[in-house]
Amino acid sequence: MSAVFEGYERQYCELSANLSRKCTSASGLDGELKKQKLSEIKAALDEADTLLRKMDLEARSLSPNVKTILLTKLREYKTDLNNLKNESRRVTSVNGNQAARDELMESGKQDAITVAASQRGRLMMSTDRLNQSTDRIKDSRRTMLETEELGVSILQDLHQQRQALLQAHNTLQGVDDNIGKSKKILNGMVRRMNRNKCLIGSIIAALVIAILLIIYFKLTH
C-alpha cells in the first residue's frame, strides 16, 4: 500500500465528514450566513475533487495488483463525493419554498445524516475488505520471496556440488592417465626381463655346450 495514497485518503475522509456537517448546518441558515457557508462548501468540494485526482494519479503509478485495489476504493470515494455534491445542490437551491426548507431541515437533515452514515459505513467495510486483500497479497509476496531465496540457495548448493564432482572427475582422469603410463612402463620392463631371460638362457646353453665339448675332447685324447 502507498503511504502517499493513505495520506490523501485520511485528508479526504476528514474533509468528507466536515462537508457533511457544513451541508447540514447550511440548510438551516439564511442571508449572508448561508452565503458564507455555501462558499465554504464549494471550496471544500473543490479541495475534495483535487484530493481524488491526486489519489487517482498515485494509484495508477503503482503496481497492477495494488492499483486495482486502490482504484476500487477510489470509486467508493467518488460515489461519496457525488452524494455530497447532490446534498450541496439541494442546500443551494433557490426555487424551494419555506415548507421545502422546513422539510429539508427536519426530514432531509435526518435523511442526509442517515445516508452519509450508511455510505461511510459501506466505505469503511470496503476499506476493511481491501485492507484484508492487501494483507493477503503482502503475505503471498513474502512467501514468494522466501521461496525464491530458498530456490537460489538450493541452486548455489547444486552448483558447488557440480564443481566438486567436476574436480573429482578431473582427479580420476589424472589417476587413469598415471595408471596408463605405469602400465606402459611395466610392460616395457616385462619385455626387457623376457629378453634378458632369453639372453641368459642362451649364455647358459652355450656354456653347457662348451663344457660338454671340453669333457669330450679330454676323454677322447
matplotlib code that plots the C-alpha trace (Angstrom):
import matplotlib.pyplot as plt

x = [0.0, 1.2, 1.9, 1.1, -2.3, -3.1, -2.3, -4.6, -7.2, -7.1, -7.4, -10.4, -12.3, -11.8, -12.9, -16.0, -17.1, -16.6, -18.6, -21.5, -21.7, -21.5, -24.3, -26.5, -25.8, -26.2, -29.7, -30.9, -29.3, -30.4, -28.9, -25.2, -24.5, -25.9, -23.8, -20.7, -21.4, -22.1, -18.8, -17.0, -18.8, -17.8, -14.2, -14.3, -15.8, -13.1, -10.5, -12.1, -12.1, -8.4, -7.6, -9.5, -7.5, -4.2, -5.4, -6.2, -2.8, -1.0, -3.0, -2.2, 1.5, 1.7, 2.0, -1.1, -2.3, -2.1, -3.5, -6.7, -7.3, -6.8, -9.0, -11.8, -11.5, -11.3, -14.6, -16.3, -14.9, -16.1, -19.6, -19.4, -18.3, -21.2, -23.6, -22.1, -22.4, -26.0, -26.6, -24.9, -27.1, -30.2, -29.0, -28.1, -31.4, -33.3, -36.5, -37.7, -40.3, -40.2, -42.1, -39.5, -36.8, -38.6, -38.9, -35.3, -34.3, -36.4, -36.6, -33.9, -31.4, -32.0, -32.0, -28.7, -27.2, -28.5, -27.3, -23.9, -23.6, -24.7, -22.3, -19.4, -20.3, -20.1, -16.8, -15.3, -16.4, -15.0, -11.8, -11.5, -12.0, -9.5, -7.0, -7.5, -6.9, -3.8, -2.5, -3.1, -1.2, 1.7, 1.7, 1.7, 4.5, 6.6, 6.0, 7.1, 10.3, 11.1, 10.6, 12.8, 15.5, 15.3, 15.5, 18.6, 20.2, 19.5, 20.9, 24.1, 24.4, 23.9, 26.5, 29.0, 28.3, 28.7, 32.1, 33.1, 32.1, 34.0, 37.1, 36.7, 36.2, 39.4, 41.3, 40.1, 41.0, 44.5, 44.8, 43.7, 46.4, 49.0, 47.9, 48.1, 51.7, 52.6, 51.2, 53.3, 56.4, 55.6, 55.0, 58.4, 60.1, 58.5, 59.7, 63.2, 63.1, 62.0, 64.8, 67.2, 65.9, 66.4, 69.9, 70.8, 69.3, 71.4, 74.6, 73.9, 73.2, 76.5, 78.4, 76.9, 77.8, 81.3, 81.8, 80.5, 82.9, 85.8, 84.9, 84.5, 88.0, 89.6, 88.1, 89.0, 92.6]
y = [0.0, 3.5, 5.8, 8.8, 7.4, 6.7, 10.3, 11.6, 9.1, 10.4, 14.0, 13.1, 11.3, 14.2, 16.6, 14.5, 14.4, 18.2, 18.7, 16.7, 18.7, 22.0, 21.0, 20.0, 23.3, 25.4, 24.1, 26.0, 29.3, 32.4, 35.5, 36.3, 33.4, 30.9, 32.5, 32.3, 28.6, 27.8, 29.4, 27.2, 24.2, 25.0, 25.5, 22.2, 20.4, 21.7, 20.5, 17.1, 16.9, 17.8, 15.1, 12.4, 13.4, 13.1, 9.7, 8.5, 9.6, 7.9, 4.7, 4.5, 4.9, 1.7, -2.0, -3.6, -5.6, -2.7, -0.3, -2.5, -2.4, 1.3, 2.2, 0.1, 2.1, 5.3, 4.6, 4.4, 7.8, 9.3, 8.0, 9.6, 12.9, 12.8, 12.3, 15.3, 17.4, 16.4, 17.4, 20.7, 21.4, 20.8, 23.3, 25.9, 25.6, 28.9, 27.6, 25.8, 27.4, 27.7, 24.5, 22.7, 24.2, 23.2, 19.7, 19.7, 20.9, 18.2, 15.1, 15.9, 16.6, 13.2, 11.5, 13.2, 12.1, 8.6, 8.4, 9.8, 7.4, 4.5, 5.5, 5.9, 2.5, 0.9, 2.7, 1.5, -2.1, -1.8, -0.4, -3.2, -5.8, -4.1, -3.9, -7.6, -8.3, -6.2, -8.1, -11.4, -10.0, -9.0, -12.5, -14.1, -11.8, -12.6, -16.3, -15.9, -14.1, -16.7, -19.5, -17.6, -17.2, -21.0, -21.8, -19.6, -21.3, -24.7, -23.7, -22.4, -25.8, -27.7, -25.5, -26.2, -29.9, -29.8, -28.1, -30.8, -33.6, -32.0, -31.7, -35.4, -36.3, -34.4, -36.1, -39.6, -38.8, -37.8, -41.1, -43.1, -41.3, -42.2, -45.8, -46.0, -44.6, -47.0, -49.9, -49.0, -48.8, -52.2, -53.7, -52.4, -53.8, -57.2, -57.2, -56.4, -59.1, -61.6, -60.6, -60.9, -64.3, -65.4, -64.0, -65.7, -68.9, -68.7, -68.0, -70.9, -73.2, -72.0, -72.7, -76.1, -77.0, -75.6, -77.7, -80.8, -80.3, -79.8, -83.0, -84.8, -83.8, -84.7, -88.1, -88.8, -87.7]
z = [0.0, -0.8, 2.1, -0.2, -1.1, 2.6, 3.4, 0.8, 2.0, 5.6, 4.3, 2.2, 5.0, 7.3, 4.6, 3.7, 7.3, 7.6, 4.3, 5.5, 8.7, 6.8, 4.4, 7.3, 9.1, 6.0, 5.3, 8.4, 7.6, 5.7, 4.2, 4.5, 6.8, 4.3, 1.5, 3.6, 4.5, 0.8, -0.2, 2.3, 1.0, -2.6, -1.6, 0.3, -2.7, -5.0, -2.5, -2.3, -6.2, -6.1, -3.5, -5.5, -8.6, -6.7, -5.3, -8.9, -10.2, -7.2, -7.6, -11.4, -10.7, -8.6, -9.5, -11.2, -8.2, -5.8, -8.4, -8.8, -5.0, -4.7, -7.8, -6.3, -3.1, -5.1, -6.8, -3.4, -2.5, -5.8, -5.1, -1.7, -3.2, -5.7, -2.8, -1.1, -4.3, -4.6, -1.0, -1.6, -4.6, -2.5, 0.0, -2.6, -4.5, -4.6, -6.0, -2.9, -0.7, 3.1, 3.5, 1.5, 3.6, 6.7, 5.4, 4.4, 7.9, 9.6, 7.4, 4.9, 7.7, 9.2, 5.7, 4.8, 8.1, 7.6, 4.0, 4.9, 7.8, 5.7, 2.9, 5.3, 6.8, 3.4, 2.7, 6.0, 5.2, 1.7, 3.2, 5.6, 2.9, 0.7, 3.6, 4.2, 0.5, 0.7, 3.7, 1.8, -1.2, 1.1, 2.7, -0.7, -1.8, 1.3, 0.8, -2.9, -1.8, 0.8, -1.8, -4.3, -1.7, -0.9, -4.6, -5.0, -2.0, -3.5, -6.9, -5.2, -3.3, -6.5, -8.3, -5.5, -5.7, -9.5, -9.1, -6.6, -9.0, -11.8, -9.7, -8.7, -12.3, -13.3, -10.4, -11.5, -15.1, -13.9, -12.0, -15.1, -17.1, -14.5, -14.4, -18.2, -18.0, -15.2, -17.2, -20.3, -18.1, -16.5, -20.0, -21.1, -18.0, -18.6, -22.2, -21.1, -18.5, -21.1, -23.4, -20.5, -19.7, -23.3, -23.4, -20.1, -21.3, -24.5, -22.5, -20.2, -23.1, -24.8, -21.6, -21.2, -24.8, -24.3, -21.1, -22.8, -25.7, -23.3, -21.5, -24.7, -26.0, -22.7, -22.8, -26.4, -26.2]

ax = plt.figure().add_subplot(projection="3d")
ax.plot(x, y, z, "-o")
ax.set_aspect("equal")
plt.show()
